[in-house]
Amino acid sequence: MAESFSNIVGKNHVISDSVALKTAETTTFATTQTIKAIVKPGDVQQIQACVKLAKQQNVSLYPISCGKNWGLGSKVPVQTDNVVLDLSRLNQISNYNEELGYFTVEPGVTFQQAYQFLLDRKSPFFSPVIGGSPQASLIGNMLERGDRIGPNLDKISGMSELEVVLANGQIIHTGLGHFQNSQATGADAWGVGPHVNGIFTQSNLGIVTKMTLHLTRKPNFFKSIYFMVDDQKKLPDLIKNIRLLIQEGAIANNTLSLWNSYKILAKMGKFPTEIIKQRMKQNPLGTIKSGLSLVLKDITGKEPWHGSCYIHAASEAIGEATQQHIQSRLAKVTDQLQFSYLNESDMKGDGLLLGEPQSDNIASLYWRKKGKLPETFDPDRDRCGAIWCCPGIPFIGDHVTKVIEHSEAMIKRYKFEPNLGFFAVTSRLLYLFIAIVYDRELENEDIKAMQCHDELLESLQKMGYFPYRLGVQSMNALPDAIDDYDDFLKQLKTALDPNNVISPGRYTK
Ligand SMILES: Cc1cc2nc3c(=O)[nH]c(=O)nc-3n(C[C@H](O)[C@H](O)[C@H](O)COP(=O)(O)OP(=O)(O)OC[C@H]3O[C@@H](n4cnc5c(N)ncnc54)[C@H](O)[C@@H]3O)c2cc1C
């Protein structure tokens, strides 16, 4: 089989040695899926040929762009014995439009590369980034409907034309991309007729080989905002006021994050083993049977929540007026509120909030690892344990409190730290991202962490809070549809990919 793929992509681009395969089979939690080979096509024609060959050979392909899906499965396919189709060699940026603000990227284009591309051209635009790896891909992130940090973003309408290779080897261009001489292809996310971009996200219906993405204009006035409440009980009032600020347009969609102290601590440093050992000596009744866990309230008496967002305005006058309005709403419901200008270099394009990818957040996956942080982060290699659980929550204080209390209690019961963060997607919807972080080297921790994740996901669903994104281990975890929806998805898959050539099991049962 490897030889047949070599005939298409060249033998240097087919990897079948056991060490490399083992590495690709490793993610930040325990999995059992094996990979038959890794095939790295160099162009779209080779991808078409691979798809046809896969059908002939009765093997499934699992396309990845850069494979940095840490905490959700990395490069590991949903099912066993797939061939991983690694698209990272396709890494061109084209079709950059400096007036309208868009560019077209291939799967191997990373957040870092896109940032550098725009910086080199002194672009007035930036491409919003994530808190994950700078070496993650724009396309993989968009196809997962990931959350990038930036104003006026929308996951689906932020992409216009997609180029997609279907399971039968055909190629389609979505939006207006299938019309000769269309002038508005890059600008128009919707085209005419059924809008299909969404069906290629969180799905297994095609291999996306190009995506045109809309960029965000750099602000003329920019101020970052930090706020804090020292007690969880104050969250409902805070949530209400943030919702109003977004509804009023003072704070933009996709710019506000709210983190608990465990999440901040995990990003800042290592697990405070010595402090906890000390505490346990003082209070032997508090001794924990399976490993140490940090309960901040026992140590500091407090578990504050920290918020950040920014003002992104057309002028100083508008920005200052916006600040006053935000101040009038948040001052009375926070214990700390700060507004700060970013310095000159930040305004030139540095800073996560203005599109500069940064890797410091990855340190949080090393929270429970012993020893020093490595020079380069690779949580798969370093056997960091991390599993995300990601429910969507209505933007209402009561829902937020209910979900936090439930999640914290369950995670603490398993002796992990409740590492929780919210992201304000719109004024209606909050994404909650819960990271279960542990050390894979420790006996039984893989099992315990997955049990904790599964129980959490299942119980949140029972409470009515469904995930907005799934890890490879949980593609079967959604309950059956109460109508014909599951059957509708099956009909789509059967029509487009009857032989299960592309990513079997991904976001389908
Ligand atoms: C500390 C930390 C912080 C993070 N912060 C964020 C964040 O702020 N926002 C966020 O969204 N995520 C975040 N993540 C999660 C994750 O790292 C990112 O979503 C990242 O973009 C995924 O990696 P990738 O882009 O290389 O995608 P890939 O791993 O390449 O792709 C993800 C999946 O999409 C499918 N896919 C990829 N490419 C194609 C293609 N061309 N055709 C068809 N299917 C394809 C595959 O099934 C693949 O497994 C974070 C992770 C960590 C560890």
The ligand as an SDF file (V2000), in Angstrom:
LIG
                    3D

 53 58  0  0  0  0  0  0  0  0999 V2000
   -3.1380   25.8130   25.4010 C   0  0  0  0  0  0  0  0  0  0  0  0
   -4.0350   25.6700   24.2170 C   0  0  0  0  0  0  0  0  0  0  0  0
   -4.7940   26.7540   23.8000 C   0  0  0  0  0  0  0  0  0  0  0  0
   -5.6570   26.6320   22.7130 C   0  0  0  0  0  0  0  0  0  0  0  0
   -6.3620   27.7380   22.3400 N   0  0  0  0  0  0  0  0  0  0  0  0
   -7.2390   27.6400   21.3290 C   0  0  0  0  0  0  0  0  0  0  0  0
   -8.0030   28.7800   20.9440 C   0  0  0  0  0  0  0  0  0  0  0  0
   -7.8410   29.8920   21.4880 O   0  0  0  0  0  0  0  0  0  0  0  0
   -8.9050   28.6290   19.9570 N   0  0  0  0  0  0  0  0  0  0  0  0
   -9.0530   27.4330   19.2950 C   0  0  0  0  0  0  0  0  0  0  0  0
   -9.8680   27.3450   18.3770 O   0  0  0  0  0  0  0  0  0  0  0  0
   -8.3290   26.3470   19.6230 N   0  0  0  0  0  0  0  0  0  0  0  0
   -7.4280   26.4110   20.6210 C   0  0  0  0  0  0  0  0  0  0  0  0
   -6.6870   25.3070   20.9650 N   0  0  0  0  0  0  0  0  0  0  0  0
   -6.9670   24.0100   20.3100 C   0  0  0  0  0  0  0  0  0  0  0  0
   -6.1060   23.6850   19.0420 C   0  0  0  0  0  0  0  0  0  0  0  0
   -4.7410   23.7640   19.3730 O   0  0  0  0  0  0  0  0  0  0  0  0
   -6.3850   24.5960   17.8620 C   0  0  0  0  0  0  0  0  0  0  0  0
   -7.7610   24.5370   17.5310 O   0  0  0  0  0  0  0  0  0  0  0  0
   -5.5640   24.3200   16.5910 C   0  0  0  0  0  0  0  0  0  0  0  0
   -5.8890   25.2730   15.6130 O   0  0  0  0  0  0  0  0  0  0  0  0
   -5.7960   22.9200   15.9870 C   0  0  0  0  0  0  0  0  0  0  0  0
   -4.6500   22.5050   15.2890 O   0  0  0  0  0  0  0  0  0  0  0  0
   -4.4410   22.6710   13.7080 P   0  0  0  0  0  0  0  0  0  0  0  0
   -4.9030   24.0190   13.3240 O   0  0  0  0  0  0  0  0  0  0  0  0
   -3.0530   22.2950   13.3700 O   0  0  0  0  0  0  0  0  0  0  0  0
   -5.5110   21.7090   13.0980 O   0  0  0  0  0  0  0  0  0  0  0  0
   -5.3650   20.2150   12.5440 P   0  0  0  0  0  0  0  0  0  0  0  0
   -4.9410   19.3400   13.6510 O   0  0  0  0  0  0  0  0  0  0  0  0
   -4.5880   20.2020   11.3070 O   0  0  0  0  0  0  0  0  0  0  0  0
   -6.8890   19.9940   12.1740 O   0  0  0  0  0  0  0  0  0  0  0  0
   -7.8810   19.7230   13.1150 C   0  0  0  0  0  0  0  0  0  0  0  0
   -8.8250   18.6660   12.5170 C   0  0  0  0  0  0  0  0  0  0  0  0
   -9.5310   19.2310   11.4070 O   0  0  0  0  0  0  0  0  0  0  0  0
   -9.6260   18.2900   10.3320 C   0  0  0  0  0  0  0  0  0  0  0  0
   -8.9090   18.8610    9.1840 N   0  0  0  0  0  0  0  0  0  0  0  0
   -7.7730   19.5940    9.2450 C   0  0  0  0  0  0  0  0  0  0  0  0
   -7.4250   20.0030    8.0380 N   0  0  0  0  0  0  0  0  0  0  0  0
   -8.3190   19.5150    7.1660 C   0  0  0  0  0  0  0  0  0  0  0  0
   -8.4860   19.6520    5.7700 C   0  0  0  0  0  0  0  0  0  0  0  0
   -7.6540   20.3910    5.0540 N   0  0  0  0  0  0  0  0  0  0  0  0
   -9.5450   19.0350    5.1920 N   0  0  0  0  0  0  0  0  0  0  0  0
  -10.4220   18.3250    5.9340 C   0  0  0  0  0  0  0  0  0  0  0  0
  -10.3170   18.1740    7.2730 N   0  0  0  0  0  0  0  0  0  0  0  0
   -9.2760   18.7720    7.8970 C   0  0  0  0  0  0  0  0  0  0  0  0
   -8.9860   17.0010   10.8190 C   0  0  0  0  0  0  0  0  0  0  0  0
   -9.9840   16.1210   11.2870 O   0  0  0  0  0  0  0  0  0  0  0  0
   -8.0900   17.4530   11.9580 C   0  0  0  0  0  0  0  0  0  0  0  0
   -7.9110   16.4650   12.9440 O   0  0  0  0  0  0  0  0  0  0  0  0
   -5.7920   25.3980   22.0300 C   0  0  0  0  0  0  0  0  0  0  0  0
   -5.0000   24.3040   22.4370 C   0  0  0  0  0  0  0  0  0  0  0  0
   -4.1300   24.4510   23.5130 C   0  0  0  0  0  0  0  0  0  0  0  0
   -3.3050   23.2810   23.9120 C   0  0  0  0  0  0  0  0  0  0  0  0
  1  2  1  0
  2  3  1  0
  2 52  2  0
  3  4  2  0
  4  5  1  0
  4 50  1  0
  5  6  2  0
  6  7  1  0
  6 13  1  0
  7  8  2  0
  7  9  1  0
  9 10  1  0
 10 11  2  0
 10 12  1  0
 12 13  2  0
 13 14  1  0
 14 15  1  0
 14 50  1  0
 15 16  1  0
 16 17  1  0
 16 18  1  0
 18 19  1  0
 18 20  1  0
 20 21  1  0
 20 22  1  0
 22 23  1  0
 23 24  1  0
 24 25  2  0
 24 26  1  0
 24 27  1  0
 27 28  1  0
 28 29  2  0
 28 30  1  0
 28 31  1  0
 31 32  1  0
 32 33  1  0
 33 34  1  0
 33 48  1  0
 34 35  1  0
 35 36  1  0
 35 46  1  0
 36 37  1  0
 36 45  1  0
 37 38  2  0
 38 39  1  0
 39 40  1  0
 39 45  2  0
 40 41  1  0
 40 42  2  0
 42 43  1  0
 43 44  2  0
 44 45  1  0
 46 47  1  0
 46 48  1  0
 48 49  1  0
 50 51  2  0
 51 52  1  0
 52 53  1  0
M  END
$$$$
